[in-house]
Amino acid sequence: MNQSELQRCLKVGQIAACEAGDVLLDYKAKGFKVSKKGRVNLVTEADLASEKIIMSHIQENFPDHQILAEESGNQSGEGEVKWVIDPLDGTTNYAHRYPCYCVSIGVEADGIMQVGIIWDPERKEMFTAVRGGGAFLNGKKIEVSQEDSLVDGLFVTGFSYDQEVIERNLVLFNRMMRAVRSVRRDGSAALNMSYVACGRFEGFWELSLHPWDIAAGSLILTEAGGKLTRIDGAPTSIYDSELLATNGHIHAGVSRILSRKSAD
């Protein structure tokens, strides 16, 4: 994709994200129905309405592009460009009126993330990145923190809906709490990655993610100077469920803690 195409994707994605965010705020004000995709995994009317808005913008402007969306799955297109969207990252937070959620839109071409957009309608914060152009928060360039001491770092994680994975991450959570200043768990992987990108957190890990959780945030983080791998330091992609994202300076130390085999 050339720069003109990338900028057009960025513009359309930003418009779609803002409109989707307005939908989320509107449903939050007037009320919405909640249903379950699993024992505790929720989906709301707002998720579906937000996704519909985003998909309509993409299909109107780029009818040949593919779409991978959390609620609708794969929408086939003939082109090599794929939009990876999460219409509401942090649904459980949203359903409980906890204001930590966002709209996440990523654009992938030939297997490489090219554009990332994350919109937090509660705080009016928009994180964006175009490959090779840096990362931005509301138009101002952002960078990861320069902290290189684990004990002085603030970290964040997320927990799966799968009980076995929860148990595994509780072990890792315990290890990290002993090694760093503190660990948060706030329920939005996309925002967590954005917060690492702008220096609010030093690192984020999670064990059970999906492409729409990772896509936009992965580009925003790397364009801000951060590092992404599996928790053992091996290469990763948006199609890998396991992720360690840091400012880069403390990456090796965190990876050693998370990936060691010995019991605590």
C-alpha positions in Angstrom: 0.0 0.0 0.0 1.3 3.5 -0.9 1.1 6.4 1.5 -2.0 7.8 -0.2 -3.8 4.5 0.3 -2.6 4.3 3.9 -3.8 7.8 4.7 -7.2 7.2 3.2 -7.6 4.0 5.3 -6.5 6.1 8.4 -9.1 8.8 7.7 -12.0 6.4 7.0 -11.0 4.3 10.1 -11.0 7.4 12.3 -14.4 8.5 11.1 -15.8 5.0 11.6 -14.3 4.7 15.1 -15.7 8.0 16.2 -19.2 7.2 14.9 -19.0 3.8 16.5 -17.9 5.4 19.8 -21.0 7.7 19.6 -23.1 4.6 19.2 -21.6 3.1 22.4 -22.1 6.3 24.4 -25.7 6.5 23.1 -26.5 2.9 24.1 -24.8 3.5 27.5 -27.1 6.4 28.1 -30.4 4.8 27.0 -29.7 1.2 28.1 -29.1 -2.0 26.2 -29.6 -5.8 26.2 -26.8 -8.1 27.2 -26.5 -11.7 26.2 -23.8 -14.4 26.7 -21.4 -16.0 24.2 -20.1 -18.3 27.0 -20.4 -18.8 30.7 -19.2 -15.2 31.5 -18.3 -13.8 28.0 -20.8 -11.1 27.1 -22.0 -9.4 24.0 -24.4 -6.4 23.9 -26.6 -4.7 21.4 -24.0 -1.9 21.4 -21.2 -4.3 20.2 -23.4 -5.3 17.3 -24.5 -1.7 16.4 -20.9 -0.4 16.6 -19.6 -3.2 14.4 -22.3 -2.5 11.8 -21.3 1.2 11.6 -17.6 0.3 11.1 -18.3 -2.3 8.5 -20.6 0.0 6.6 -17.8 2.6 6.3 -15.3 0.0 5.1 -17.6 -1.6 2.6 -18.7 1.8 1.2 -15.1 3.0 0.7 -13.2 -0.2 0.1 -15.6 -2.8 -1.3 -12.8 -5.2 -2.3 -11.2 -5.2 1.2 -11.6 -8.2 3.5 -12.9 -7.7 7.0 -12.3 -9.8 10.2 -14.7 -8.6 12.9 -15.2 -10.0 16.4 -18.9 -10.5 16.1 -19.3 -11.1 12.4 -16.2 -13.2 11.7 -14.6 -13.1 8.3 -16.3 -11.1 5.5 -14.7 -12.1 2.3 -13.3 -9.6 -0.1 -11.1 -10.0 -3.2 -8.3 -7.7 -2.2 -5.2 -8.4 -0.2 -6.1 -5.8 2.4 -7.8 -6.9 5.6 -9.5 -4.8 8.2 -9.4 -6.3 11.7 -11.9 -4.7 14.0 -13.1 -4.9 17.6 -16.3 -2.8 17.9 -16.1 -2.8 21.7 -13.0 -4.0 23.4 -13.9 -4.2 27.1 -17.5 -5.4 26.8 -17.7 -6.7 30.4 -16.5 -3.2 31.6 -19.1 -1.6 29.4 -21.9 -3.8 30.5 -21.1 -2.9 34.1 -20.8 0.8 33.3 -17.1 0.7 34.1 -15.6 3.4 31.8 -12.6 1.4 30.4 -13.4 0.3 26.8 -12.7 1.3 23.3 -13.1 0.8 19.6 -10.2 -0.9 17.8 -9.6 -0.9 14.1 -6.5 -2.3 12.3 -5.6 -2.6 8.7 -3.4 -5.4 7.5 -1.9 -5.8 4.0 0.1 -8.9 2.9 0.2 -10.1 6.5 1.7 -6.9 7.9 -0.2 -4.3 10.0 -0.3 -1.0 8.2 -2.7 1.2 10.1 -3.9 1.2 13.7 -6.7 3.2 15.3 -8.0 3.0 18.9 -10.7 5.3 20.1 -11.6 5.7 23.7 -15.0 7.6 23.6 -15.0 8.1 27.4 -11.8 10.0 27.6 -11.9 11.3 24.0 -8.5 9.8 23.3 -7.5 8.6 19.9 -4.4 6.5 19.4 -3.2 6.1 15.8 -0.3 4.8 13.8 0.6 4.3 10.2 3.5 1.9 9.5 6.8 3.9 9.4 5.2 7.1 10.6 5.3 6.9 14.4 2.4 6.7 16.9 0.2 9.5 18.0 -2.4 10.3 20.8 -4.8 13.0 19.6 -2.3 14.1 16.9 0.7 14.4 19.3 3.6 11.9 18.9 3.9 9.4 21.7 6.8 7.1 22.8 7.1 4.3 25.3 8.6 5.0 28.7 12.4 4.9 29.2 12.1 3.0 32.5 14.7 0.2 32.6 14.1 -1.1 36.2 11.5 -3.8 36.8 11.0 -2.8 40.4 10.0 0.7 39.3 7.7 -0.5 36.5 3.9 -0.5 36.4 2.4 -3.4 34.4 -1.0 -4.6 33.3 -2.5 -8.0 32.4 -5.7 -9.5 31.2 -7.5 -12.7 32.1 -9.1 -15.3 29.8 -12.6 -16.6 30.2 -11.1 -20.1 30.2 -10.6 -21.5 33.8 -7.4 -23.4 32.9 -5.8 -20.2 31.4 -7.0 -18.2 34.4 -5.1 -20.5 36.7 -2.0 -20.3 34.6 -2.1 -16.5 34.6 -2.7 -16.3 38.3 0.8 -17.9 38.7 2.3 -15.3 36.4 0.4 -12.5 38.2 1.9 -13.6 41.5 5.4 -13.7 40.1 5.1 -10.2 38.6 3.6 -8.7 41.7 6.7 -9.7 43.6 9.1 -8.3 41.0 7.6 -4.9 39.9 6.0 -1.8 41.5 2.5 -3.0 40.8 0.2 -4.8 38.3 -3.2 -3.7 37.1 -6.0 -5.6 35.4 -8.5 -3.3 33.7 -10.1 -5.4 31.0 -9.2 -3.8 27.6 -6.2 -5.3 25.7 -6.3 -2.6 23.1 -6.1 0.2 25.7 -3.5 -1.7 27.6 -1.2 -1.7 24.5 -1.9 1.9 23.8 -1.0 2.8 27.4 2.3 1.0 27.1 2.8 2.9 23.8 2.4 6.3 25.5 4.3 5.4 28.6 1.5 4.9 31.2 2.5 1.3 31.6 5.9 -0.3 31.1 4.4 -3.6 29.9 1.4 -5.8 29.3 1.0 -9.5 28.9 -2.0 -11.8 28.2 -2.4 -15.5 27.4 -5.7 -15.8 25.5 -6.1 -13.1 22.9 -7.7 -12.8 19.4 -6.6 -10.9 16.3 -9.1 -8.1 16.9 -7.7 -7.6 20.4 -4.1 -7.2 19.1 -4.2 -5.8 15.6 -4.4 -2.0 16.0 -2.5 -1.9 19.3 0.4 -4.0 18.0 1.2 -1.3 15.4 0.7 1.6 17.7 3.0 0.0 20.3 5.8 -0.8 17.8 5.6 2.6 16.1 6.0 4.1 19.6 9.2 2.2 20.1 7.9 -0.8 22.0 8.5 -4.5 21.6 6.1 -7.4 21.0 6.8 -11.1 21.4 5.3 -14.2 23.0 5.9 -14.3 26.7 9.0 -16.5 26.2 10.5 -14.0 23.8 9.7 -15.9 20.6 8.3 -13.9 17.6 4.5 -13.4 17.6 1.8 -12.1 15.3 -1.8 -10.9 15.7 -2.9 -14.5 15.1 -1.0 -15.8 18.2 -3.1 -15.8 21.4 -0.1 -15.2 23.7 1.5 -11.7 24.0 4.1 -9.8 25.9 4.3 -6.1 25.0 6.8 -3.8 26.7 8.8 -0.6 26.4 11.6 -2.8 25.2 14.0 -1.8 28.0 12.7 -4.3 30.5 11.5 -6.9 27.9 14.1 -9.6 28.5 13.6 -9.4 32.3 9.9 -9.7 32.1 10.1 -12.6 29.7 12.4 -14.5 32.0 10.0 -14.1 34.9 6.9 -15.1 32.9 8.4 -18.0 31.0 10.4 -19.8 33.8 9.4 -23.4 34.5 10.1 -23.6 38.2 7.2 -23.3 40.7 7.1 -20.4 43.1 
